Amino acid sequence: MTTPLLSLTWTDHVTGRQGFLVVDRLVRGVSSGGLRMREGCTLEEVTGLARGMTMKEALHYDPEGRYIPLGGAKGGIDCDPRDPAAYGVLVRFLRAVRPYVESFWTTGEDLGLTQDLVDRAANEAGLVSSIQAVYPLLDDETAARRRLAEAFAVEVDGIGLDELAGGCGVAESVLAALDRAGVPYAGTRVAVQGLGTMGGATARFLARAGLHVVAVADIKGTIANPDGLDVEALLAARDTYGTVDRAVLRPGDRELPGDAWLSADAEVLVPAAVSYAIDTSNQGRITARWIVEAANMPVLPAAEALLAARGVTVLPDVVVNSGTNAWWWWTLFGDIGADAEEAFAHTRRAMRALVELMLARAEADGSSPRAAAHAIVADRLPVIAERFGWYR
């Protein structure tokens, strides 16, 4: 990967807060990548995320599919989403970057923001849609927009399909790794950091597959139970930021410090909240066999090297959490309809094939899954560039 095509920093004239937009690549003139809001967000972070989006798009390239990969991009705002001033900052940021959203950056929810909030702010900023740049690439824009709107209206047991699609992909990544290792689902223990959109959906799918979710962490701390938590009760008691109302805890549930999920007695850890959660100072506490990156960039490279030396396998974010982005485009381009079962089936097939390809490549090359994912991308990018062209 080379220097991003576009990198900009914006300063809010009202609060002094900063926002960032990085476009790593354009394919057919368009890029894809969500907008996050968190205290401490940096340009460096957004740059890494944009590069990751280029990889996610390439990994899901299917010459037989209607969905054509886009380039990678990302936006970020350095602000606590709980700050009373946050929504105003979001609107002003989108107003400032409006020409880019209209022309070549398609975006949506990410850490700290829901799609409903992004849509509301985009409308207030004068945008037709946060993904309007892709509309000229659609065969039938009206039908495509209607299909996506209908998909966003679908709920499964009280949770929107848009929230569940990514978690379905993360869960299938876990199950594919267990199947390859010959580990049964029943009795396999999981700890999840973050019970928001991605973490909550992942916990639901894994619990329904028979795994025991023994710990979940939110901003208030870690909730743990070695016999397994009641995931559905916890999901029903969340607020919009993924914080669980402790009133629903059962007698056997324990409240522990916020970082206790790291050392949970579990085979699988799913960091599904913030970037840089696992570093060289805390990786030694991890006893799990697998770390499955539902969040973007949760494991620092130096920590991953130490984990690998101890036999801990990290399944990388560029593969594991790519289902959310892919679901948007599968739906919009018409590979799937506004139907939950069709969406889940398509996501499971695509993610399982991708995870199995990555793990087989890692085994053949004697490399890590992350290195294998990068190698797959390196194989696919020239094909995409030749067929569709960069930057155009």
One Martini backbone bead per residue (centre of mass of N, CA, C, O) as a GRO file, in nm:
protein
  392
    1MET     BB    1   0.100   0.035   0.017
    2THR     BB    2   0.031   0.373  -0.013
    3THR     BB    3  -0.036   0.675  -0.027
    4PRO     BB    4  -0.292   0.849   0.009
    5LEU     BB    5  -0.499   1.032  -0.189
    6LEU     BB    6  -0.652   1.147   0.081
    7SER     BB    7  -0.586   1.408   0.341
    8LEU     BB    8  -0.781   1.545   0.619
    9THR     BB    9  -0.825   1.836   0.836
   10TRP     BB   10  -1.073   1.937   1.074
   11THR     BB   11  -1.202   2.242   1.231
   12ASP     BB   12  -1.410   2.343   1.467
   13HIS     BB   13  -1.537   2.667   1.522
   14VAL     BB   14  -1.687   2.605   1.801
   15THR     BB   15  -1.498   2.366   1.967
   16GLY     BB   16  -1.214   2.255   1.823
   17ARG     BB   17  -1.272   2.009   1.693
   18GLN     BB   18  -1.167   1.715   1.517
   19GLY     BB   19  -1.148   1.601   1.177
   20PHE     BB   20  -1.138   1.311   0.944
   21LEU     BB   21  -1.014   1.235   0.603
   22VAL     BB   22  -0.959   0.920   0.425
   23VAL     BB   23  -0.840   0.833   0.098
   24ASP     BB   24  -0.693   0.561  -0.036
   25ARG     BB   25  -0.909   0.474  -0.269
   26LEU     BB   26  -1.028   0.442  -0.606
   27VAL     BB   27  -1.317   0.286  -0.758
   28ARG     BB   28  -1.484   0.417  -1.004
   29GLY     BB   29  -1.466   0.693  -0.813
   30VAL     BB   30  -1.501   0.519  -0.535
   31SER     BB   31  -1.564   0.505  -0.177
   32SER     BB   32  -1.537   0.313   0.143
   33GLY     BB   33  -1.639   0.435   0.477
   34GLY     BB   34  -1.675   0.504   0.786
   35LEU     BB   35  -1.795   0.693   1.080
   36ARG     BB   36  -1.628   0.806   1.362
   37MET     BB   37  -1.667   0.857   1.733
   38ARG     BB   38  -1.396   0.969   1.946
   39GLU     BB   39  -1.197   1.005   2.196
   40GLY     BB   40  -0.878   1.043   2.035
   41CYS     BB   41  -0.895   1.069   1.752
   42THR     BB   42  -0.689   1.010   1.458
   43LEU     BB   43  -0.527   1.028   1.165
   44GLU     BB   44  -0.375   0.761   1.187
   45GLU     BB   45  -0.620   0.587   1.240
   46VAL     BB   46  -0.779   0.658   0.978
   47THR     BB   47  -0.563   0.559   0.783
   48GLY     BB   48  -0.571   0.261   0.867
   49LEU     BB   49  -0.876   0.221   0.809
   50ALA     BB   50  -0.869   0.289   0.506
   51ARG     BB   51  -0.680   0.060   0.427
   52GLY     BB   52  -0.867  -0.163   0.532
   53MET     BB   53  -1.099  -0.104   0.328
   54THR     BB   54  -0.950  -0.185   0.076
   55MET     BB   55  -0.921  -0.479   0.166
   56LYS     BB   56  -1.219  -0.555   0.208
   57GLU     BB   57  -1.306  -0.506  -0.079
   58ALA     BB   58  -1.111  -0.711  -0.214
   59LEU     BB   59  -1.199  -0.972  -0.055
   60HIS     BB   60  -1.510  -0.941  -0.191
   61TYR     BB   61  -1.435  -1.022  -0.467
   62ASP     BB   62  -1.678  -1.111  -0.734
   63PRO     BB   63  -1.709  -1.174  -1.066
   64GLU     BB   64  -2.024  -1.286  -1.029
   65GLY     BB   65  -2.111  -1.032  -0.901
   66ARG     BB   66  -2.267  -0.722  -0.857
   67TYR     BB   67  -2.063  -0.644  -0.660
   68ILE     BB   68  -1.840  -0.375  -0.666
   69PRO     BB   69  -1.562  -0.272  -0.571
   70LEU     BB   70  -1.422  -0.032  -0.377
   71GLY     BB   71  -1.272   0.191  -0.219
   72GLY     BB   72  -1.090   0.327   0.051
   73ALA     BB   73  -1.222   0.471   0.364
   74LYS     BB   74  -1.231   0.739   0.627
   75GLY     BB   75  -1.383   0.862   0.930
   76GLY     BB   76  -1.316   1.115   1.197
   77ILE     BB   77  -1.396   1.211   1.545
   78ASP     BB   78  -1.282   1.414   1.817
   79CYS     BB   79  -1.537   1.280   2.019
   80ASP     BB   80  -1.769   1.239   2.247
   81PRO     BB   81  -2.083   1.105   2.188
   82ARG     BB   82  -2.196   1.214   2.484
   83ASP     BB   83  -2.166   1.487   2.409
   84PRO     BB   84  -2.379   1.752   2.370
   85ALA     BB   85  -2.199   1.859   2.109
   86ALA     BB   86  -2.175   1.621   1.899
   87TYR     BB   87  -2.397   1.666   1.686
   88GLY     BB   88  -2.296   1.938   1.583
   89VAL     BB   89  -2.024   1.834   1.488
   90LEU     BB   90  -2.132   1.630   1.285
   91VAL     BB   91  -2.280   1.827   1.100
   92ARG     BB   92  -2.034   2.012   1.035
   93PHE     BB   93  -1.860   1.796   0.910
   94LEU     BB   94  -2.056   1.710   0.681
   95ARG     BB   95  -2.069   1.991   0.558
   96ALA     BB   96  -1.761   2.012   0.491
   97VAL     BB   97  -1.765   1.711   0.328
   98ARG     BB   98  -1.989   1.711   0.112
   99PRO     BB   99  -1.834   1.697  -0.165
  100TYR     BB  100  -1.725   1.407  -0.108
  101VAL     BB  101  -1.994   1.258  -0.067
  102GLU     BB  102  -2.110   1.340  -0.350
  103SER     BB  103  -1.857   1.211  -0.517
  104PHE     BB  104  -1.658   0.958  -0.333
  105TRP     BB  105  -1.791   0.919  -0.032
  106THR     BB  106  -1.894   0.643   0.141
  107THR     BB  107  -2.104   0.625   0.438
  108GLY     BB  108  -2.131   0.541   0.800
  109GLU     BB  109  -2.141   0.363   1.056
  110ASP     BB  110  -1.961   0.360   1.368
  111LEU     BB  111  -1.794   0.427   1.618
  112GLY     BB  112  -2.041   0.608   1.815
  113LEU     BB  113  -2.242   0.547   1.567
  114THR     BB  114  -2.543   0.559   1.408
  115GLN     BB  115  -2.729   0.547   1.130
  116ASP     BB  116  -2.952   0.738   1.218
  117LEU     BB  117  -2.760   0.971   1.292
  118VAL     BB  118  -2.620   1.003   1.022
  119ASP     BB  119  -2.876   1.059   0.857
  120ARG     BB  120  -2.970   1.309   1.009
  121ALA     BB  121  -2.709   1.477   0.969
  122ALA     BB  122  -2.700   1.463   0.659
  123ASN     BB  123  -2.965   1.611   0.614
  124GLU     BB  124  -2.878   1.873   0.767
  125ALA     BB  125  -2.619   1.905   0.562
  126GLY     BB  126  -2.758   1.847   0.258
  127LEU     BB  127  -2.789   1.547   0.205
  128VAL     BB  128  -2.921   1.276   0.048
  129SER     BB  129  -2.674   1.079   0.126
  130SER     BB  130  -2.405   0.882   0.251
  131ILE     BB  131  -2.420   0.706  -0.053
  132GLN     BB  132  -2.451   0.883  -0.325
  133ALA     BB  133  -2.185   0.820  -0.494
  134VAL     BB  134  -2.297   0.525  -0.593
  135TYR     BB  135  -2.549   0.565  -0.775
  136PRO     BB  136  -2.417   0.577  -1.073
  137LEU     BB  137  -2.346   0.246  -1.048
  138LEU     BB  138  -2.640   0.178  -1.083
  139ASP     BB  139  -2.887   0.027  -1.264
  140ASP     BB  140  -3.123   0.080  -1.023
  141GLU     BB  141  -3.168   0.318  -0.804
  142THR     BB  142  -3.455   0.290  -0.696
  143ALA     BB  143  -3.446  -0.014  -0.625
  144ALA     BB  144  -3.194  -0.005  -0.445
  145ARG     BB  145  -3.298   0.197  -0.231
  146ARG     BB  146  -3.544   0.033  -0.150
  147ARG     BB  147  -3.398  -0.223  -0.061
  148LEU     BB  148  -3.229  -0.094   0.167
  149ALA     BB  149  -3.461   0.026   0.329
  150GLU     BB  150  -3.598  -0.248   0.382
  151ALA     BB  151  -3.358  -0.376   0.531
  152PHE     BB  152  -3.351  -0.161   0.766
  153ALA     BB  153  -3.653  -0.254   0.862
  154VAL     BB  154  -3.544  -0.513   0.960
  155GLU     BB  155  -3.627  -0.751   1.220
  156VAL     BB  156  -3.467  -0.957   1.487
  157ASP     BB  157  -3.563  -0.981   1.786
  158GLY     BB  158  -3.532  -0.643   1.806
  159ILE     BB  159  -3.308  -0.640   1.574
  160GLY     BB  160  -3.144  -0.507   1.330
  161LEU     BB  161  -3.006  -0.612   1.041
  162ASP     BB  162  -2.770  -0.405   1.033
  163GLU     BB  163  -2.657  -0.512   1.313
  164LEU     BB  164  -2.635  -0.833   1.243
  165ALA     BB  165  -2.449  -0.879   0.997
  166GLY     BB  166  -2.167  -0.844   1.127
  167GLY     BB  167  -2.200  -1.056   1.359
  168CYS     BB  168  -2.237  -1.294   1.171
  169GLY     BB  169  -1.948  -1.279   1.053
  170VAL     BB  170  -1.792  -1.313   1.315
  171ALA     BB  171  -1.916  -1.580   1.406
  172GLU     BB  172  -1.830  -1.741   1.151
  173SER     BB  173  -1.530  -1.710   1.205
  174VAL     BB  174  -1.526  -1.870   1.463
  175LEU     BB  175  -1.652  -2.136   1.353
  176ALA     BB  176  -1.437  -2.190   1.138
  177ALA     BB  177  -1.200  -2.221   1.337
  178LEU     BB  178  -1.319  -2.452   1.502
  179ASP     BB  179  -1.356  -2.654   1.271
  180ARG     BB  180  -1.056  -2.666   1.183
  181ALA     BB  181  -0.976  -2.764   1.494
  182GLY     BB  182  -1.207  -2.956   1.618
  183VAL     BB  183  -1.405  -2.770   1.787
  184PRO     BB  184  -1.662  -2.759   1.978
  185TYR     BB  185  -1.915  -2.552   2.063
  186ALA     BB  186  -1.982  -2.691   2.305
  187GLY     BB  187  -1.825  -2.516   2.577
  188THR     BB  188  -1.728  -2.279   2.439
  189ARG     BB  189  -1.558  -1.986   2.535
  190VAL     BB  190  -1.661  -1.632   2.563
  191ALA     BB  191  -1.524  -1.299   2.519
  192VAL     BB  192  -1.666  -0.959   2.520
  193GLN     BB  193  -1.580  -0.643   2.389
  194GLY     BB  194  -1.859  -0.513   2.364
  195LEU     BB  195  -2.234  -0.431   2.327
  196GLY     BB  196  -2.289  -0.336   2.061
  197THR     BB  197  -2.344  -0.389   1.749
  198MET     BB  198  -2.118  -0.609   1.712
  199GLY     BB  199  -2.100  -0.752   1.991
  200GLY     BB  200  -2.399  -0.824   2.029
  201ALA     BB  201  -2.439  -0.996   1.773
  202THR     BB  202  -2.216  -1.197   1.826
  203ALA     BB  203  -2.322  -1.308   2.092
  204ARG     BB  204  -2.584  -1.416   1.982
  205PHE     BB  205  -2.477  -1.618   1.766
  206LEU     BB  206  -2.297  -1.784   1.958
  207ALA     BB  207  -2.513  -1.870   2.160
  208ARG     BB  208  -2.696  -2.009   1.935
  209ALA     BB  209  -2.450  -2.218   1.868
  210GLY     BB  210  -2.348  -2.305   2.189
  211LEU     BB  211  -2.194  -2.102   2.321
  212HIS     BB  212  -2.018  -1.948   2.597
  213VAL     BB  213  -2.089  -1.646   2.743
  214VAL     BB  214  -1.873  -1.529   3.015
  215ALA     BB  215  -1.806  -1.229   2.892
  216VAL     BB  216  -1.872  -0.872   2.929
  217ALA     BB  217  -1.796  -0.539   2.804
  218ASP     BB  218  -1.820  -0.208   2.925
  219ILE     BB  219  -1.797   0.108   3.055
  220LYS     BB  220  -1.855  -0.018   3.358
  221GLY     BB  221  -1.753  -0.317   3.278
  222THR     BB  222  -1.752  -0.654   3.382
  223ILE     BB  223  -1.946  -0.938   3.290
  224ALA     BB  224  -1.968  -1.252   3.477
  225ASN     BB  225  -2.001  -1.619   3.391
  226PRO     BB  226  -1.895  -1.946   3.386
  227ASP     BB  227  -2.196  -2.058   3.288
  228GLY     BB  228  -2.318  -1.815   3.156
  229LEU     BB  229  -2.488  -1.577   2.990
  230ASP     BB  230  -2.773  -1.372   2.932
  231VAL     BB  231  -2.778  -1.234   2.638
  232GLU     BB  232  -3.068  -1.135   2.586
  233ALA     BB  233  -3.093  -0.966   2.845
  234LEU     BB  234  -2.857  -0.775   2.785
  235LEU     BB  235  -2.959  -0.663   2.514
  236ALA     BB  236  -3.234  -0.550   2.631
  237ALA     BB  237  -3.047  -0.358   2.851
  238ARG     BB  238  -2.953  -0.156   2.648
  239ASP     BB  239  -2.820   0.112   2.522
  240THR     BB  240  -2.705   0.305   2.255
  241TYR     BB  241  -2.392   0.231   2.374
  242GLY     BB  242  -2.394  -0.068   2.520
  243THR     BB  243  -2.513  -0.031   2.806
  244VAL     BB  244  -2.580  -0.212   3.093
  245ASP     BB  245  -2.833  -0.292   3.302
  246ARG     BB  246  -2.775  -0.425   3.620
  247ALA     BB  247  -3.071  -0.520   3.699
  248VAL     BB  248  -3.047  -0.801   3.512
  249LEU     BB  249  -2.882  -0.950   3.694
  250ARG     BB  250  -2.780  -1.240   3.821
  251PRO     BB  251  -2.660  -1.407   4.092
  252GLY     BB  252  -2.405  -1.532   3.911
  253ASP     BB  253  -2.330  -1.251   3.841
  254ARG     BB  254  -2.038  -1.053   3.780
  255GLU     BB  255  -1.857  -0.764   3.884
  256LEU     BB  256  -1.592  -0.621   3.701
  257PRO     BB  257  -1.348  -0.496   3.567
  258GLY     BB  258  -1.303  -0.369   3.251
  259ASP     BB  259  -1.031  -0.570   3.193
  260ALA     BB  260  -1.126  -0.873   3.264
  261TRP     BB  261  -1.170  -0.999   2.977
  262LEU     BB  262  -0.874  -1.071   2.911
  263SER     BB  263  -0.868  -1.306   3.162
  264ALA     BB  264  -1.063  -1.491   3.069
  265ASP     BB  265  -1.200  -1.818   3.079
  266ALA     BB  266  -1.123  -1.857   2.742
  267GLU     BB  267  -1.094  -1.937   2.399
  268VAL     BB  268  -1.245  -1.661   2.317
  269LEU     BB  269  -1.176  -1.337   2.187
  270VAL     BB  270  -1.386  -1.028   2.143
  271PRO     BB  271  -1.293  -0.737   2.013
  272ALA     BB  272  -1.575  -0.476   1.989
  273ALA     BB  273  -1.462  -0.170   2.017
  274VAL     BB  274  -1.163  -0.061   2.039
  275SER     BB  275  -0.875   0.053   1.962
  276TYR     BB  276  -0.588  -0.066   2.111
  277ALA     BB  277  -0.660  -0.285   2.349
  278ILE     BB  278  -0.400  -0.460   2.265
  279ASP     BB  279  -0.090  -0.484   2.425
  280THR     BB  280   0.218  -0.537   2.570
  281SER     BB  281   0.101  -0.497   2.874
  282ASN     BB  282  -0.172  -0.713   2.838
  283GLN     BB  283  -0.123  -0.984   2.674
  284GLY     BB  284  -0.028  -1.174   2.918
  285ARG     BB  285  -0.337  -1.224   3.025
  286ILE     BB  286  -0.383  -1.410   2.790
  287THR     BB  287  -0.544  -1.752   2.737
  288ALA     BB  288  -0.646  -1.766   2.474
  289ARG     BB  289  -0.653  -1.903   2.144
  290TRP     BB  290  -0.846  -1.669   2.038
  291ILE     BB  291  -0.854  -1.368   1.835
  292VAL     BB  292  -1.142  -1.172   1.734
  293GLU     BB  293  -1.168  -0.891   1.518
  294ALA     BB  294  -1.437  -0.679   1.542
  295ALA     BB  295  -1.266  -0.458   1.559
  296ASN     BB  296  -1.058  -0.196   1.481
  297MET     BB  297  -0.742  -0.237   1.567
  298PRO     BB  298  -0.706  -0.394   1.869
  299VAL     BB  299  -0.416  -0.510   1.782
  300LEU     BB  300  -0.104  -0.470   1.823
  301PRO     BB  301   0.169  -0.576   1.656
  302ALA     BB  302   0.352  -0.641   1.901
  303ALA     BB  303   0.137  -0.813   2.045
  304GLU     BB  304   0.093  -1.024   1.823
  305ALA     BB  305   0.377  -1.144   1.834
  306LEU     BB  306   0.357  -1.242   2.129
  307LEU     BB  307   0.109  -1.420   2.091
  308ALA     BB  308   0.222  -1.610   1.875
  309ALA     BB  309   0.454  -1.721   2.061
  310ARG     BB  310   0.202  -1.844   2.252
  311GLY     BB  311  -0.034  -1.956   2.044
  312VAL     BB  312  -0.199  -1.705   1.952
  313THR     BB  313  -0.474  -1.640   1.744
  314VAL     BB  314  -0.527  -1.388   1.494
  315LEU     BB  315  -0.816  -1.258   1.364
  316PRO     BB  316  -0.859  -1.025   1.133
  317ASP     BB  317  -1.049  -0.745   1.065
  318VAL     BB  318  -1.048  -0.745   0.745
  319VAL     BB  319  -1.227  -1.005   0.772
  320VAL     BB  320  -1.421  -1.034   1.021
  321ASN     BB  321  -1.568  -0.720   0.981
  322SER     BB  322  -1.664  -0.718   0.660
  323GLY     BB  323  -1.979  -0.778   0.653
  324THR     BB  324  -2.111  -0.503   0.677
  325ASN     BB  325  -2.016  -0.373   0.416
  326ALA     BB  326  -2.107  -0.602   0.227
  327TRP     BB  327  -2.409  -0.593   0.290
  328TRP     BB  328  -2.474  -0.326   0.168
  329TRP     BB  329  -2.381  -0.403  -0.127
  330TRP     BB  330  -2.542  -0.657  -0.177
  331THR     BB  331  -2.809  -0.504  -0.150
  332LEU     BB  332  -2.780  -0.263  -0.345
  333PHE     BB  333  -2.685  -0.444  -0.605
  334GLY     BB  334  -2.857  -0.742  -0.572
  335ASP     BB  335  -2.754  -1.016  -0.434
  336ILE     BB  336  -2.968  -0.929  -0.219
  337GLY     BB  337  -3.230  -0.898  -0.013
  338ALA     BB  338  -3.488  -0.798   0.225
  339ASP     BB  339  -3.360  -1.064   0.399
  340ALA     BB  340  -3.245  -1.230   0.664
  341GLU     BB  341  -3.184  -1.522   0.569
  342GLU     BB  342  -3.034  -1.440   0.314
  343ALA     BB  343  -2.819  -1.269   0.452
  344PHE     BB  344  -2.701  -1.487   0.640
  345ALA     BB  345  -2.629  -1.697   0.426
  346HIS     BB  346  -2.439  -1.519   0.259
  347THR     BB  347  -2.248  -1.440   0.487
  348ARG     BB  348  -2.158  -1.723   0.570
  349ARG     BB  349  -2.039  -1.812   0.303
  350ALA     BB  350  -1.836  -1.581   0.262
  351MET     BB  351  -1.683  -1.596   0.536
  352ARG     BB  352  -1.599  -1.889   0.534
  353ALA     BB  353  -1.436  -1.882   0.273
  354LEU     BB  354  -1.237  -1.659   0.368
  355VAL     BB  355  -1.127  -1.795   0.625
  356GLU     BB  356  -1.031  -2.057   0.492
  357LEU     BB  357  -0.837  -1.924   0.295
  358MET     BB  358  -0.659  -1.785   0.505
  359LEU     BB  359  -0.576  -2.038   0.676
  360ALA     BB  360  -0.456  -2.197   0.439
  361ARG     BB  361  -0.244  -1.985   0.362
  362ALA     BB  362  -0.098  -1.978   0.634
  363GLU     BB  363  -0.016  -2.275   0.636
  364ALA     BB  364   0.139  -2.279   0.361
  365ASP     BB  365   0.331  -2.018   0.445
  366GLY     BB  366   0.389  -1.986   0.756
  367SER     BB  367   0.176  -1.778   0.864
  368SER     BB  368  -0.032  -1.544   0.936
  369PRO     BB  369  -0.349  -1.443   0.889
  370ARG     BB  370  -0.272  -1.153   0.817
  371ALA     BB  371  -0.065  -1.219   0.598
  372ALA     BB  372  -0.265  -1.378   0.425
  373ALA     BB  373  -0.461  -1.147   0.370
  374HIS     BB  374  -0.252  -0.968   0.227
  375ALA     BB  375  -0.193  -1.172   0.000
  376ILE     BB  376  -0.475  -1.178  -0.120
  377VAL     BB  377  -0.488  -0.880  -0.186
  378ALA     BB  378  -0.236  -0.875  -0.372
  379ASP     BB  379  -0.380  -1.057  -0.584
  380ARG     BB  380  -0.649  -0.870  -0.635
  381LEU     BB  381  -0.574  -0.575  -0.702
  382PRO     BB  382  -0.477  -0.603  -0.999
  383VAL     BB  383  -0.748  -0.704  -1.107
  384ILE     BB  384  -0.914  -0.456  -1.028
  385ALA     BB  385  -0.738  -0.242  -1.169
  386GLU     BB  386  -0.768  -0.358  -1.457
  387ARG     BB  387  -1.088  -0.353  -1.468
  388PHE     BB  388  -1.146  -0.049  -1.307
  389GLY     BB  389  -0.948   0.123  -1.172
  390TRP     BB  390  -0.780   0.376  -1.040
  391TYR     BB  391  -0.919   0.697  -0.944
  392ARG     BB  392  -1.181   0.699  -1.161
   0.00000   0.00000   0.00000
